[in-house]
Amino acid sequence: MNAPRSSPLEGQLAASGGQLAEPAGPATGRSAPKVVAEGVPTAVLPDPQTGDGRYPVAWLTICAPRGATPTATSKCLCGHDRSAIGRTRVLALITDHEAHRDLCPLRIPQEGRTAA
């Protein structure tokens, strides 16, 4: 049997009397690896886009595919939740949704609150 062939560099370290490389110490200063990319905040910050204080209260969703029966839903955070199927009922729901905007307790200023 033949002995496995070794690479030409194998065993040269012992023959030359060199030393094995030691692991480098921790880098400090400018050469230190960055944990977080520069410019990236390390803490979660509130959204800077605060808006004007308004938020949606009611939604009207209408689905009227061509050649099919239309459907609609009207939902409000106050609990108003209606749905309709068919052209006549969908049109009536749209009217009801518009009327609810004027009567919704979430949109009407409560008594005792002062206007801003």
N, C-alpha and C positions, 0 to 999 in steps of 0.2 A: 504494500500500500504506500501510496505517496503521501507525504505530509502536506497539509494545506499550505498554499503559497501565501506569503504575507506581503503587504504593500511595501514599497520601497522606503516609506517614511517610518514604518513601524520599527520600534527599537532604537531609533537614532537618538532619542532623548537620553536614554541610559548611557549610550556610548559617548555623547558629547558632554555629559555632566551637567546639563541644564536643569532648571527647576520647573515644576508645574505652575501654570498660571493660577493666581489667587483671584477670587471674585472681587470685583471693585466695591469700594465702600459706597454708602448712600450719597447720591449727588446732592449738592446744595447750591444755592444761588441761582444764577440764570440757567444753568444746565440741568436743574432739577426737573424731572418730568411733571407735567401739569396734571392734576387730578381732575380738574374741570376746565373745559375750554375757556379761553379769555372771553369776557363779555357775556357769559352765561350766568344768570343769577343762581345762587346756590340755595336760596329759599323760595318757597312758593309765595308769590306776591298776588295781591288782588288784581282783578282785571282793570286796566287803566281806562277801558272804554265803558264808562258808567252810564252813558246815555242820558236821556232827559227825564228819567223817572217813570216813564209810561211803560206798561206791559200789557200783553193781550189778556182779555177777560172772557171774550166770547168768540166762537168759531162757527162759521157757516161753510159746510162742505157740500158741493153739488157735483154729482157725476151724471153726465148726460151723453153717453156714447151714441154715435150716429146709428139710427135704426133700432135702438134698444130703449127700454123703459128707464126714464131718469129717476135718480134717487137723491136724497139730500138729508143731511143731519145738521142740527143746530144745538150746540153745547155751550154752556156758560159755567163759570166757576161758582156761581151762586146755586147751582143745582138744576137749572133749566136744561132739559135734555129732551129733544124731540127729533123724530125722523119721519120721512115721507117717501112714498113710492108712487110714481105716476105724475104726469105733467101738471094736472090740476092741483094735486096735493103739494107738489114741490113749490109751485107758485104761491100757494097759501102759506107754506112754511117760510118762504122768503119774507113775506109780509109780516108774519108773526115774529121772525127774528129781528126785523127792523123795529117793530113796535116794542120788543123786549129791551132794546137799547135804551129807550126812554124810561122804562119802568124798573130796570134792574137795580136791586138794592146796593150792589157793589159800585155802581156808577153814580147814584144819587147821593149828594152830600148828606151825611147823617145829621140829625138835630143835635145841637150842642157843639158841633165842630165849627171852628171859625174858618172862614175862607182865607186862603193864603194871599 
